[in-house]
Amino acid sequence: MKQLTELTTSFTSVADSIDLPGQDLSWIQEIRQQALAQFNQSGFPSKKVEDWKYTSLWELTQLQFSHLVEPVEVSEQHCEQLALLEDAYRVVIVDGVFSADLSKLTSLQEGLTVGPFSQSLERIQQQLGKQVSIEKEGLTALNTLLMKEGVMVHIAEDKIIDKPIELLVINTGGTDNLATHLRNMIVLDDNAEATVIEHYVGLTDTSCLTNVVSEVILAEKAELFHYKLQQESDNAFHIATLAAKQATGSQWHTNNINLGAKLARNDIHSQLFGEQSHTTMDGLYILDNEQHIDNHTRIDHFVPNTTSNELYKGVLNGSSHAVFNGKVMVHKDAQKTDSNQYNHNLLLSRNCEIDTKPEMEIYADDVKCGHGSTVGQIDMDQLFFLRARGLDEVTARSLLTHAFAVEVLERIPSEHIRKALSNVIEQRLPRGKK
Amino acid sequence: MAEQKQQIEEFVPSEYSAGFVTDIEADSLPPGLSEDVVRQISAIKGEPEFLLEWRLKAYRHWLTLETPKWAHVHYPEIDYQDISYYSAPKKKTDGPKSLDEVDPELLRTYEKLGVPLEERARLAGVAVDAVFDSVSVANTFQDKLAEEGILFMPFSKAVKQHPELIKKYLGSVVPYRDNFYAALNSAVFSDGSFVFIPKGVRCPMELSTYFRINAANTGQFERTLIIAEDDAYVSYLEGCTAPMRDENQLHAAVVELVALDRAEIKYSTVQNWYPGDENGKGGIYNFVTKRAACRGVSSKVSWTQVETGSAITWKYPSVILQGDNSIGEFYSVAVTNNMQQADTGTKMIHLGKNTSSTVISKGISAGRSENAYRGLIRVGPNAENARNYTECDSLLMGDTCGAHTFPYIEVKNPTAQIEHEASTSKISEDQLFYCKQRGMDTEDAVSMIVNGFCKEVIRQLPMEFAVEAQNLLGLSLEGSVG
């Protein structure tokens, strides 16, 4: 295991040299110490670990990442172009640093608190790190050790926030091999409702690492629409963990759209602790060239009368490689669980590869659980139908691919957001070629 | 209905009906495993040099391996030095020449099990190569099969009579390096069945073997090899029972099937080994490696299994679809009750062009049991137009059992069409109500609904087995619904 230690020290050694928030807070120092010990012990996961069977971090571990940023100016106008939504509260993080100038946080609606992680530590002391486990994931331990920035969102009881909140994370590529470790905390009190969009953008094709952990706490009957749009650069490593704890009657609707990065890994975990709670997990990945994506989702039904829906779709082109692993756990006594999970993949080229594994572990009898996964290509009958009506082959293929992809947006209630996402997807889709 | 009920009741002594111990003197090796033991086994069986070498290579490789831990099963560690690796019924003469010479105790055992040996065999059209512990005792219908050029004999006999075939095919589908239990089996396998169907021959009857683990503390390590040459067809049945014993007994078998051009092999199993008592005491550990190679074009292999016994089942009958247009099928019913654990499924490896596979798996869990489906569908980069359909359904009875699905799908070719579907449910109140309203009692209703749930699989079994399997289902789930 000597090798492993060498790999981890390139990260752990910087912990002392960079300016991490909370140096004066003993509780956060304690958390970081635990994380350090844990990361030293577990290191980066290898392919021998079942959860990393199809994804190798070898390339990542061979790079020497930098934690010192050379600031690059992003103009307000440029930022406006990058953002998904025009009319939204916005938190902008450029190369891992919060930008107050670019953020739009004026005239916040009553009951809404939004701020950068580095300035909100005291507010989140009670909840920080409670939704994720550093023991199970070395990368979460690494994030905990080095977390520097992110966003903190808090919605007070009974407040419905009308405007979406967009977290715009921009990697300018100004620093070679820049590593950013972000931590987001989203807390909704009883009956609160909000929409949060995590948006990751890369501007150049410089190599970088984004390691983000988002924690979500939904109190009774809270409802969160939680979208993610990942458009990192072609040489980026994007590692994301997203975990929520849900109380009675709460609803968490996630949609996870991945278009960029050389290697992206998402671990999404919903923990249904309250009855009548619900999780939606939808997602889309569109890959080309050498891209690699690994989506691991897990839904824990701990109590009776909870529901979950999951739909992940993938379009693979070039010599890309996609991995899907969805796990639904129905724990003992979680009777009347209703869960379904689907993963559909469209393969467009010779050299792409898909490894999909929808899993169920069920320990209660009165449940309705189903899952399915398919791998296939464009249906010749459908193609014929369109061709017979005068569409040329390229257009017909594009149309069918687009129709396949945008199905994952159907459960987004806001037409505005749905359209914005649909536009982004359309631009990314491979033009049907013969 | 009354008739069916009676039939079920016949099979429903609440204790394990096959749990009797036949009192026969056995030639056993003392417990323990070493190179000497491997040499001894080989010497007892008078094996040629190449086989001993192969066993020793397997043994040395086994020493380097660790017990696999990935399956969803839990059990205390097995002490491999505490097992006796050879046990054979003591010979009175040099070997039975006809049925009359077979130990009457043995025959009674088979009678109790309802194995159609003697006249019943002829009527039922079944040729039985009964493996009693490790040495095959009686072969029926040898002559009739010989006429067709079919070889159906104990493995040890095949080693002596047809060493060239053994040399060519042994370990060609499951190499000794394959996994922990396959390596162990390769080192110490005692006996098993060997079937060879020559070119163009359609085997005129169902071939059948009954395995039975008798002596206490003997692991059973049988090895089956079936070869179907071009255009051949064979249907092979395997039934398993073990007497009731308190210690857990280890069973690590290897089954290899080879199908050449346009050949078809149908392999059916009804596994009814002792599952242990209600508290999980005793029972068989069933760790089996079964694999088929569809080597030839348009060849076909079909696995059908009904698994109701064993304390722990760890078994993945697989098909390697090498030949173009080859077909693999897997039909399975796995029932677990009380403290039983099953981790079973299949692997379909698509390598040739236009290959297709079908997987139908039905899991039923009751009591405090765990039942997992674990499957792999792999499509290689050159497997154009591969097609797979997988369906795995679970039925849960009671809130203390578990049902799990772990389907792996790996596709490296864009022309593949893969579908996987799984569902989990319980017997609905509506279904029960409907049956009860028509005068059936709960037990009958459940038995009927379960049989309906499994029909797609049971239907694949040969007639006699289908009846036994249906009865077994009812029997295994005895008392699991209140």
Boltz contact constraints between the chains, C-beta under 6 A:
constraints:
  - contact:
      token1: [A, 347]
      token2: [B, 414]
      max_distance: 6.0
  - contact:
      token1: [A, 353]
      token2: [B, 412]
      max_distance: 6.0
  - contact:
      token1: [A, 354]
      token2: [B, 411]
      max_distance: 6.0
  - contact:
      token1: [A, 355]
      token2: [B, 410]
      max_distance: 6.0
  - contact:
      token1: [A, 356]
      token2: [B, 409]
      max_distance: 6.0
  - contact:
      token1: [A, 357]
      token2: [B, 408]
      max_distance: 6.0
  - contact:
      token1: [A, 359]
      token2: [B, 406]
      max_distance: 6.0
  - contact:
      token1: [A, 360]
      token2: [B, 405]
      max_distance: 6.0
  - contact:
      token1: [A, 361]
      token2: [B, 404]
      max_distance: 6.0
  - contact:
      token1: [A, 362]
      token2: [B, 403]
      max_distance: 6.0
  - contact:
      token1: [A, 362]
      token2: [B, 424]
      max_distance: 6.0
  - contact:
      token1: [A, 363]
      token2: [B, 402]
      max_distance: 6.0
  - contact:
      token1: [A, 364]
      token2: [B, 399]
      max_distance: 6.0
  - contact:
      token1: [A, 365]
      token2: [B, 396]
      max_distance: 6.0
  - contact:
      token1: [A, 365]
      token2: [B, 398]
      max_distance: 6.0
  - contact:
      token1: [A, 365]
      token2: [B, 399]
      max_distance: 6.0
  - contact:
      token1: [A, 365]
      token2: [B, 426]
      max_distance: 6.0
  - contact:
      token1: [A, 366]
      token2: [B, 426]
      max_distance: 6.0
  - contact:
      token1: [A, 369]
      token2: [B, 424]
      max_distance: 6.0
  - contact:
      token1: [A, 370]
      token2: [B, 423]
      max_distance: 6.0
  - contact:
      token1: [A, 371]
      token2: [B, 422]
      max_distance: 6.0
  - contact:
      token1: [A, 372]
      token2: [B, 420]
      max_distance: 6.0
  - contact:
      token1: [A, 372]
      token2: [B, 421]
      max_distance: 6.0
  - contact:
      token1: [A, 373]
      token2: [B, 420]
      max_distance: 6.0
  - contact:
      token1: [A, 374]
      token2: [B, 419]
      max_distance: 6.0
  - contact:
      token1: [A, 375]
      token2: [B, 411]
      max_distance: 6.0
  - contact:
      token1: [A, 375]
      token2: [B, 416]
      max_distance: 6.0
  - contact:
      token1: [A, 375]
      token2: [B, 418]
      max_distance: 6.0
  - contact:
      token1: [A, 376]
      token2: [B, 417]
      max_distance: 6.0
  - contact:
      token1: [A, 377]
      token2: [B, 414]
      max_distance: 6.0
